[in-house]
Amino acid sequence: MNQGEIAIFALNSSRDFGEKVCAGLGIPLSAHEEREFEDGEHKARPLVSVRGRDVFVIQSLYGDPQQSVNDKLCRLLFFLGALRDASAGRITAVTPYLCYARKDRKSKSRDPVTTRYIASLFEVIGVDRIVTLDVHNLAAFQNAWRIGTDHLEARGLFVDYFVPLVEQEEVVVVSPDVGGVKRAEEFRQSLNHALGRQVYGAFMEKYRSAGVVSGEAVIGDLEGRIAIIIDDLISSGTTLARAAEGCQERGAKKVYAAASHGVFASKASQVLSHPALEKIVITSTIPPFRLDPDFVRTKLVVLDATELFAEAIKRIHSGGSIVELLEL
């Protein structure tokens, strides 16, 4: 890659992720400054020239004890605006976890459609493209944005992890609700191809009202099989724990779970300590800082997503194919 044409920044809260991405590309992170002011305001600026360059900015948009999700969003937008004012040639926002992606429709009267508002903010600030991983609803994401979008998938990472574990077993891929059936089916087909034999599918019914989850029916045969529950994210963990218990009750030999993003809100450590769950597999888009360290050590597997993002950045910069990347 021509280092003179590309510049990659990572705001401070995502610096570790950004450094690993740049290590995969063989180039250093570009220097920037972030300053805090006594009244709570802040600023960020590049410390190198970006005039005419192909600029990528990495910031995963989740809340943590230091900065809320809104803090991170605001800081990212301001930095992107500074790059536009500094005459960057093309600006790509790389958000491994994209905030507000779940609020993509009106579920109650007069509800906001926050996904669309977020898209408008990036467009107005002058961003040319956004790159993210496994949003909650791909169709809603694609329809909300009027700039270029590249949607990466963790499916290949999960396949690589699970193949050695289940190569001698009968396997069933489980969606924890009807809405996730397409995601689960795509993973089932990929696993089927990697194993070279039949992988089965199942899904559970799920109803949510006022934060209460219900529904018990399981469609599919789990008896004597390894169950892999697949989802886009884990928040409180109640959906996952309920699905794992349902799989165990219907005769699953072991139950694993995989989700691209580990939000782990509320009392997720206690909820997900359910004995039905063998392991929980996530990617590195959100560090599992909310979980009990013992839980992380014994039950959690974190797959590194930085190589995937590094290859995506390389292909976007050079005009390569993202579709082919996701088919690897």
C-alpha positions in Angstrom: 0.0 0.0 0.0 1.2 3.5 -0.7 1.5 5.2 2.7 1.5 8.6 1.0 -2.1 8.1 -0.2 -3.7 6.7 2.8 -4.1 7.9 6.4 -5.7 5.8 9.2 -6.7 7.4 12.5 -8.2 5.8 15.6 -9.7 8.0 18.3 -8.4 7.4 21.7 -11.1 5.1 23.0 -10.5 2.7 20.0 -6.7 3.1 19.8 -6.0 -0.6 20.6 -8.3 -1.7 17.9 -6.8 0.8 15.4 -3.2 -0.2 16.2 -4.0 -3.9 15.5 -5.7 -2.9 12.2 -2.7 -0.9 11.2 -0.3 -3.7 12.2 -2.2 -5.9 9.8 -1.7 -3.4 7.0 2.0 -2.7 7.8 1.5 1.0 8.3 1.4 3.2 11.4 -1.6 5.0 12.8 -1.6 8.6 11.8 -1.1 11.1 14.6 -4.0 13.1 16.1 -4.7 15.2 19.1 -7.7 15.1 21.5 -8.1 17.8 24.1 -10.6 18.1 27.0 -11.7 21.5 28.3 -12.9 22.3 31.9 -16.5 22.9 30.9 -16.8 19.4 29.3 -16.3 20.5 25.8 -13.5 18.9 23.7 -11.8 19.0 20.3 -9.9 16.6 18.1 -7.7 17.3 15.1 -5.3 15.5 12.8 -1.6 16.3 13.4 -0.6 15.4 9.8 -1.7 16.7 6.5 -4.7 14.9 5.0 -5.1 17.1 1.9 -6.2 14.9 -1.0 -5.6 11.7 1.0 -7.8 8.6 1.4 -8.6 8.9 5.1 -10.1 6.2 7.4 -11.2 6.9 11.0 -11.8 4.0 13.4 -14.2 4.5 16.3 -16.4 1.7 17.8 -19.5 3.4 19.1 -20.4 1.7 22.4 -20.6 3.3 25.8 -18.1 2.6 28.5 -17.2 4.1 32.0 -15.1 6.8 30.4 -17.4 8.0 27.6 -21.0 7.4 26.8 -22.1 6.3 23.3 -23.2 9.8 22.6 -19.8 11.2 23.7 -18.1 8.9 21.2 -20.5 9.6 18.4 -20.1 13.4 18.9 -16.3 13.2 19.1 -16.2 11.1 15.9 -18.5 13.4 14.0 -16.4 16.5 15.0 -13.2 14.8 14.0 -14.7 13.8 10.6 -15.8 17.4 10.1 -12.2 18.6 10.9 -10.9 16.2 8.2 -13.3 17.5 5.7 -12.3 21.1 6.5 -8.6 20.0 6.1 -9.4 19.0 2.5 -9.2 15.2 2.9 -9.8 13.6 -0.5 -12.1 10.8 0.7 -13.3 10.1 4.3 -14.4 6.7 5.5 -15.8 6.2 9.0 -15.0 2.7 10.3 -17.4 1.8 13.1 -16.8 -1.8 14.2 -19.9 -1.4 16.4 -22.5 1.1 15.1 -24.7 2.7 17.7 -28.5 3.0 17.5 -28.6 0.3 14.8 -31.4 -1.5 16.7 -33.8 1.5 16.5 -34.5 1.1 12.9 -38.3 1.3 12.9 -41.3 2.7 14.8 -42.3 0.0 17.2 -44.7 2.3 19.0 -46.6 5.4 17.9 -44.4 8.5 17.6 -41.3 6.5 18.1 -38.0 7.9 16.6 -36.2 6.0 13.8 -32.8 6.7 15.2 -30.9 4.6 12.6 -31.9 7.1 9.9 -31.0 10.1 12.0 -27.5 8.8 12.6 -27.1 8.3 8.9 -28.1 11.9 8.3 -25.5 13.2 10.8 -22.7 11.4 9.0 -23.9 12.6 5.6 -24.2 16.2 6.7 -20.7 16.2 8.2 -19.3 15.2 4.8 -18.4 11.5 5.2 -18.1 9.5 1.9 -18.4 6.0 3.2 -19.1 4.0 6.4 -17.8 0.5 7.2 -19.3 -1.6 10.0 -19.9 -5.1 11.1 -23.1 -7.1 11.4 -25.8 -4.5 12.0 -29.1 -5.6 13.6 -31.2 -5.2 10.4 -29.2 -5.1 7.2 -32.1 -4.0 5.0 -32.9 -1.1 7.3 -29.2 -0.1 7.5 -28.8 -0.1 3.7 -32.0 1.9 3.2 -31.1 4.5 5.8 -27.8 5.6 4.3 -27.3 7.7 1.1 -23.5 7.5 1.2 -21.4 4.4 0.4 -21.8 1.5 2.9 -19.7 -1.6 3.4 -21.3 -4.2 5.7 -18.8 -6.7 7.0 -19.8 -10.1 8.5 -18.3 -12.1 11.3 -19.7 -15.4 9.8 -16.3 -16.5 8.5 -14.7 -15.9 11.9 -17.4 -18.1 13.6 -17.0 -20.8 11.0 -13.3 -21.0 11.5 -13.8 -21.3 15.2 -16.5 -23.9 15.3 -15.3 -26.3 12.5 -12.6 -27.9 14.7 -15.1 -28.2 17.6 -17.9 -29.9 15.8 -16.3 -31.8 12.9 -17.1 -35.2 14.4 -20.6 -34.2 15.6 -24.1 -33.6 14.3 -24.8 -29.9 14.4 -27.9 -27.7 14.5 -27.7 -23.9 14.0 -30.4 -22.1 16.1 -31.9 -18.7 15.6 -33.2 -17.4 19.0 -36.1 -15.7 17.2 -37.9 -15.6 13.9 -36.3 -12.3 13.0 -32.8 -13.8 13.0 -33.6 -16.8 10.8 -31.9 -15.4 7.7 -28.7 -14.7 9.6 -28.8 -18.2 11.1 -29.5 -19.8 7.7 -26.5 -18.0 6.1 -24.2 -19.3 8.9 -25.7 -22.8 8.6 -24.9 -22.8 4.9 -21.4 -21.6 5.5 -20.8 -24.2 8.2 -22.4 -26.9 6.0 -19.9 -26.0 3.2 -16.9 -26.0 5.5 -17.8 -29.3 7.1 -18.8 -30.9 3.8 -21.9 -32.5 5.3 -25.4 -31.7 6.5 -25.8 -29.0 9.2 -29.4 -28.7 10.5 -31.4 -25.6 11.3 -33.9 -24.6 14.1 -35.5 -21.5 15.5 -37.4 -20.4 18.6 -40.5 -18.3 19.0 -40.0 -15.0 20.9 -42.3 -12.3 22.0 -41.2 -9.1 23.7 -43.6 -6.7 25.5 -42.6 -4.0 27.9 -39.2 -5.6 28.2 -40.5 -9.0 29.1 -39.5 -11.9 26.8 -41.8 -14.9 26.3 -42.3 -17.8 23.9 -41.4 -21.4 24.3 -41.8 -23.3 21.0 -38.7 -24.6 19.2 -39.0 -25.6 15.5 -36.4 -28.1 14.6 -34.8 -31.4 15.9 -32.1 -30.8 18.5 -31.9 -34.3 20.1 -28.3 -35.5 20.5 -26.9 -32.7 18.4 -24.5 -29.8 19.1 -26.6 -26.6 19.1 -25.0 -23.3 18.0 -27.2 -20.3 18.7 -26.3 -17.4 16.4 -27.3 -13.7 16.9 -26.0 -10.2 16.0 -25.5 -9.0 19.6 -25.9 -9.9 23.2 -27.3 -7.2 25.5 -28.8 -8.4 28.8 -28.4 -12.0 27.8 -32.0 -13.0 28.6 -32.8 -14.0 25.0 -29.7 -16.2 24.8 -30.1 -17.8 28.2 -33.8 -18.6 27.3 -32.7 -20.1 24.0 -30.0 -22.2 25.6 -32.4 -23.6 28.2 -34.9 -24.4 25.4 -32.2 -26.3 23.4 -31.1 -28.3 26.5 -34.6 -29.2 27.3 -35.1 -30.6 23.8 -32.1 -32.9 24.0 -29.2 -30.8 22.7 -25.9 -32.5 23.5 -24.1 -29.2 24.1 -25.1 -25.6 23.5 -22.8 -22.9 22.2 -23.7 -19.3 21.4 -22.1 -16.8 18.9 -22.8 -13.1 18.5 -20.9 -10.5 16.7 -21.2 -7.8 19.4 -21.0 -8.4 23.2 -22.7 -5.4 24.7 -23.4 -7.3 28.0 -25.6 -4.7 29.7 -27.2 -5.0 33.1 -26.5 -8.3 34.9 -25.3 -10.3 31.9 -22.7 -12.2 33.8 -25.3 -13.8 36.1 -27.9 -14.3 33.3 -25.4 -16.0 31.0 -23.9 -18.2 33.7 -26.7 -20.6 32.9 -25.3 -24.2 33.0 -26.9 -25.0 29.6 -24.4 -22.7 27.9 -21.0 -24.3 27.1 -19.2 -21.2 25.6 -20.2 -17.8 24.3 -18.2 -16.6 21.3 -18.1 -12.9 20.3 -15.8 -10.6 18.3 -13.5 -7.9 19.5 -15.7 -4.9 18.4 -16.6 -4.3 22.1 -14.3 -5.3 24.9 -16.1 -7.4 27.6 -15.4 -4.8 30.3 -18.9 -5.2 31.9 -18.5 -8.9 32.6 -17.1 -10.6 35.7 -13.4 -11.6 35.1 -14.1 -15.2 36.1 -16.9 -15.4 33.6 -14.6 -14.0 30.9 -11.9 -16.5 31.7 -14.1 -19.6 31.9 -17.0 -19.0 29.5 -16.2 -16.3 26.9 -14.2 -16.6 23.7 -13.3 -13.3 21.9 -12.4 -13.6 18.2 -10.1 -10.9 16.8 -12.0 -8.9 14.1 -9.1 -6.5 13.3 -7.7 -8.6 10.4 -11.1 -8.5 8.8 -11.2 -4.7 9.0 -7.6 -4.4 7.9 -8.4 -6.4 4.7 -11.6 -4.4 4.1 -9.7 -1.1 4.4 -7.0 -2.4 2.0 -9.6 -3.4 -0.6 -11.6 -0.1 -0.3 -8.4 1.9 -0.7 -7.2 -0.1 -3.7 -10.6 -0.7 -5.4 -10.8 -4.4 -4.4 -13.9 -6.4 -3.8 -15.6 -6.6 -0.4 -18.0 -9.2 -1.7 -15.1 -11.5 -2.5 -13.6 -10.8 1.0 -16.8 -12.0 2.6 -16.9 -15.2 0.5 -13.4 -16.3 1.7 
